[in-house]
Amino acid sequence: MSILVTGGAGYIGSHTCIELMNAGYDIVVVDNFYNSKKESLKRIAELSGKEFAFYECDIRDKKGMDHIFKSEKIDAVIHFAGLKAVGESCQKPIEYYDNNVNGTLALCEVMKDNGCKKIVFSSSATVYGMNNVSPLKETMPTGGTTNPYGTTKFMIEIILADLFKSDNDWSVSLLRYFNPIGAHKSGRIGEDPNGVPNNLMPYITQVAIGKRPFLSVYGNDYDTHDGTGVRDYIHVVDLALGHVKALNRVLSKSGLDVYNLGTGTGYSVLDVVKAFEKASGVTVEYKIVERRPGDIATCYSDPSKAYEELGWKAERGIEEMCEDSWRWQSTNPAGYPD
């Protein structure tokens, strides 16, 4: 079985590539390195002990993508490729809609033309918007997203659902995940954002390594146990294994399935800071600043459906997430070399 992984050099994509090969799949990786580095591909090969096909291509390039499908026998696609920074999406909405939505449309068109109708889509808990109460369930209404990034994920879910409605031979799995952190146990691959990190953990690790002076904590007056925002943090390896489980299902049947991939447990910003300090032995300086617009107090999942239907559940706790994040950052203080 040959699986095309779009955005396979990125943070979640790279960890999923390793778990796919560990599970016996052959992979073909496509990436344009907008937010990733070629070095990660070398380390995927090193950690897996296996070689794999790679193409540098933008998924909006239908001619280039068609060449890949014609050159490789692709049985299914795991689709990660996309722009992913909430703040940046508010400043560059056109780029986000073009890359994420048009890119997915182009990908699906090429898949259809080549008789490949099996896709696992990397969606996000942002599709639930601000009006649902945690724990979030797959049956809750979606929409009401607060930024263009979240809206692109919502739109793509609708597109893929409509695609299945129009042709029931398709097999589509929409994975709504929460806040991935952590890194591969080896410390060889991890999250390496370009510029200022948008996510909590890489910001914490960059403060701990001395790259940034302090962590900005956006608000401490939320209705939570310590006033800071509560989120569902999931180890990236658990998340990668969830994609393998979803792929197994997609390959075995047609249909449209939606799954939350989370732990079902919420941790506040300060909970994560304290857990990281304990795991690393390093004090993380932080300052309380104003809330960010669009942030909500609490967001965590009900992941029971994924356990019942896929046999998947998150197994790694917050301590292990912090230990692995620190191992990656402390042994790669500047991230991947260019």
C-alpha positions in Angstrom: 0.0 0.0 0.0 1.4 3.4 -1.0 0.2 6.4 0.9 0.7 10.0 -0.4 1.4 12.4 2.5 0.9 16.0 1.6 2.9 18.3 4.0 4.9 15.3 5.1 8.0 17.3 6.0 6.0 19.3 8.6 5.6 18.8 12.3 2.7 16.4 12.4 3.4 15.1 8.9 6.9 14.0 9.7 5.8 12.1 12.8 3.0 10.4 10.9 5.4 9.4 8.1 7.4 7.4 10.7 4.4 5.7 12.2 3.1 4.9 8.7 6.3 3.1 7.8 6.4 1.4 11.2 3.0 0.1 10.4 4.3 -1.4 7.1 3.0 1.3 4.6 5.0 2.7 1.8 4.9 6.4 1.6 5.2 9.2 -1.0 5.9 12.6 0.5 4.9 15.9 -1.1 5.9 19.2 0.4 6.8 22.7 -0.8 8.8 23.7 2.3 6.8 26.8 3.1 6.8 26.0 6.8 9.2 23.0 6.9 12.8 22.0 6.2 14.4 19.3 4.0 16.4 18.1 6.9 13.3 16.6 8.5 13.0 14.2 5.5 16.6 13.0 6.1 15.8 12.4 9.7 12.5 10.5 8.9 14.6 8.2 6.8 17.2 7.9 9.5 14.7 7.1 12.2 12.6 4.7 10.2 15.5 3.0 8.5 13.6 3.2 5.2 13.8 5.2 2.0 10.7 6.7 0.5 9.7 8.8 -2.6 9.7 12.5 -2.3 8.5 15.3 -4.6 8.9 19.0 -4.0 5.5 20.3 -5.3 2.8 22.7 -4.3 -0.6 20.9 -4.1 -2.2 23.7 -6.2 0.1 22.7 -9.1 -2.3 20.2 -10.7 0.1 19.3 -13.5 2.9 18.5 -11.0 0.5 16.6 -8.7 -0.9 14.6 -11.7 2.7 13.6 -12.6 3.1 12.2 -9.0 -0.1 10.2 -9.3 1.0 8.9 -12.7 4.5 8.0 -11.5 3.5 6.4 -8.2 0.6 3.9 -7.4 -1.2 5.9 -4.8 -3.8 4.0 -2.8 -4.8 6.8 -0.4 -3.9 10.3 0.7 -3.3 11.8 4.1 -3.7 15.5 3.7 -1.7 17.8 6.0 -0.5 20.5 3.6 -1.8 24.0 4.5 -1.0 27.3 6.1 -1.8 27.0 9.8 -1.1 30.2 11.8 -4.3 31.7 13.3 -2.9 35.3 13.7 -1.3 35.3 10.2 -4.5 34.1 8.6 -6.2 37.3 9.9 -3.5 39.4 8.1 -3.4 37.3 5.0 -6.9 35.8 4.4 -6.5 35.6 0.6 -3.3 33.5 0.9 -5.0 31.2 3.4 -8.2 30.6 1.3 -6.1 30.2 -1.8 -3.6 27.8 -0.3 -5.8 25.7 1.9 -9.2 25.6 0.1 -8.0 25.9 -3.6 -5.1 23.5 -2.7 -7.5 20.9 -1.4 -9.8 21.3 -4.5 -6.9 20.8 -6.8 -5.7 17.8 -4.9 -9.2 16.2 -4.9 -9.5 16.9 -8.7 -6.2 15.1 -9.4 -7.2 12.2 -7.0 -10.5 11.8 -8.9 -8.8 11.9 -12.3 -6.5 9.1 -11.2 -9.1 6.9 -9.5 -7.9 7.5 -6.0 -10.9 8.2 -3.7 -9.5 7.6 -0.2 -8.5 10.6 2.0 -7.7 11.3 5.6 -7.9 15.1 6.2 -6.1 16.9 8.9 -8.8 19.2 10.2 -9.0 21.1 13.5 -11.0 21.6 16.6 -11.4 25.3 15.5 -14.3 24.1 13.3 -16.4 23.9 16.5 -16.4 27.7 16.8 -16.9 29.5 20.1 -20.5 28.5 21.0 -20.2 24.8 21.9 -19.5 23.8 25.5 -16.6 21.4 26.2 -16.2 18.4 26.1 -16.7 18.8 22.4 -18.4 16.0 20.5 -18.4 15.2 16.8 -22.2 15.6 16.7 -22.0 19.3 17.8 -22.7 22.0 15.2 -19.6 23.4 13.4 -19.0 26.9 11.9 -19.0 30.2 13.6 -15.2 30.1 13.2 -13.3 33.2 14.4 -10.4 33.4 12.0 -9.7 32.6 8.3 -7.5 29.6 9.3 -10.4 27.9 11.1 -12.8 28.9 8.3 -10.6 27.1 5.7 -10.8 23.9 7.8 -14.6 24.3 8.1 -14.9 24.9 4.3 -12.7 21.9 3.4 -14.8 19.7 5.7 -17.9 20.8 3.8 -16.2 20.2 0.4 -15.1 16.7 1.3 -18.6 15.9 2.7 -20.2 17.1 -0.5 -17.7 15.1 -2.5 -18.8 11.9 -0.6 -22.5 12.8 -1.1 -21.9 13.1 -4.8 -20.0 9.8 -5.1 -20.4 7.2 -2.3 -17.3 5.4 -3.6 -15.2 8.0 -1.7 -13.9 7.2 1.7 -13.2 10.3 3.8 -12.0 10.7 7.4 -12.0 14.1 9.0 -9.7 14.3 12.0 -10.4 17.2 14.3 -7.5 17.6 16.6 -6.7 19.8 19.4 -3.3 21.1 20.5 -0.4 18.8 19.4 2.8 19.1 21.4 5.8 16.9 22.2 8.2 15.3 19.8 9.7 12.0 18.7 11.4 10.2 21.6 14.8 10.4 19.9 14.8 14.2 19.9 15.7 14.1 16.2 12.4 15.6 14.9 10.0 18.1 16.4 8.2 21.3 16.0 10.3 24.0 14.2 8.2 27.0 13.4 9.4 29.8 11.2 9.7 33.1 13.0 7.7 33.8 16.2 5.9 30.6 17.3 2.1 30.7 17.2 1.7 27.7 19.5 2.3 27.5 23.2 4.9 24.7 23.5 7.5 26.0 21.0 7.2 29.4 22.7 7.9 27.8 26.1 10.9 25.8 24.8 12.3 28.9 23.1 12.1 30.9 26.3 13.7 27.9 28.2 16.6 27.7 25.7 17.2 31.5 25.9 16.0 32.4 22.4 13.1 34.5 23.8 13.0 36.6 27.0 9.6 35.5 28.3 6.3 33.9 27.5 3.3 36.1 27.0 0.2 34.5 28.7 -2.9 36.0 27.1 -5.2 36.7 30.0 -5.5 35.3 33.5 -9.1 36.3 34.2 -10.9 33.4 32.4 -13.4 31.2 34.3 -10.8 28.4 34.9 -9.0 27.0 37.9 -6.1 29.5 37.6 -7.6 32.1 35.3 -5.6 31.1 32.2 -7.1 29.4 29.1 -7.6 25.6 29.2 -6.8 23.4 26.2 -6.6 19.7 25.2 -2.9 19.0 24.6 -2.1 15.8 22.8 1.3 14.2 22.1 2.2 14.4 18.5 3.1 10.7 18.3 -0.4 9.8 19.7 -1.8 12.1 17.0 0.3 10.4 14.3 -0.9 7.0 15.5 -4.5 8.3 15.2 -3.9 9.0 11.5 -2.7 5.5 11.0 -5.8 4.1 12.6 -8.0 6.4 10.5 -6.2 5.3 7.4 -6.8 1.7 8.2 -10.5 2.4 8.3 -10.5 4.5 5.1 -8.8 1.7 3.2 -11.3 -0.9 4.4 -14.6 0.8 3.6 -16.2 3.8 1.9 -18.0 6.4 3.9 -17.6 9.8 5.6 -16.3 9.7 9.2 -15.5 12.4 11.7 -13.3 11.9 14.7 -11.9 14.1 17.6 -8.3 13.3 18.3 -7.6 14.6 21.8 -6.9 13.3 25.3 -10.3 14.5 26.8 -8.3 16.3 29.5 -7.9 20.1 29.7 -4.7 21.8 30.9 -4.3 25.5 31.5 -1.4 27.6 30.2 0.1 27.7 33.6 -0.4 23.9 34.1 1.7 23.4 31.0 4.4 25.9 32.2 4.7 24.1 35.6 4.8 20.7 34.0 7.5 21.9 31.6 9.6 23.4 34.4 9.4 20.1 36.3 10.3 18.1 33.2 13.2 20.3 32.1 14.5 21.7 35.4 14.4 25.2 33.7 12.4 28.1 35.0 10.2 29.7 32.3 9.7 33.4 32.7 6.3 34.6 31.8 4.2 37.8 31.8 0.4 38.1 31.9 -0.8 40.3 29.0 -4.3 41.1 27.6 -6.5 38.4 26.2 -6.3 37.7 22.5 -9.5 38.4 20.6 -11.3 35.2 19.7 -9.8 33.1 22.5 -12.2 31.1 24.6 -11.8 30.0 28.2 -12.0 26.2 27.8 -11.7 23.8 24.9 -11.2 20.1 25.2 -12.5 17.0 23.4 -14.6 14.0 24.0 -12.4 11.4 22.1 -14.6 8.4 22.9 -15.8 7.9 19.3 -12.2 7.4 18.1 -11.7 4.7 20.7 -15.0 3.0 20.0 -14.6 2.9 16.2 -10.9 3.1 15.5 -9.5 1.5 18.7 -7.4 4.6 19.3 -6.8 6.6 22.4 -4.0 9.0 23.5 -1.6 7.2 25.9 1.1 9.9 26.6 0.5 12.3 29.5 1.5 16.0 29.9 4.8 15.1 31.6 6.0 13.0 28.6 4.8 15.7 26.2 7.0 18.2 28.1 10.0 15.9 28.4 10.0 15.1 24.7 9.5 18.8 23.7 12.5 19.8 25.8 14.6 16.9 24.5 13.9 18.1 20.9 14.6 21.8 21.6 17.6 21.4 23.9 19.4 19.1 21.4 18.3 21.3 18.4 18.4 24.8 19.9 18.1 26.4 16.4 15.7 23.8 15.1 16.6 22.1 11.9 19.6 23.4 10.0 18.7 25.2 6.7 
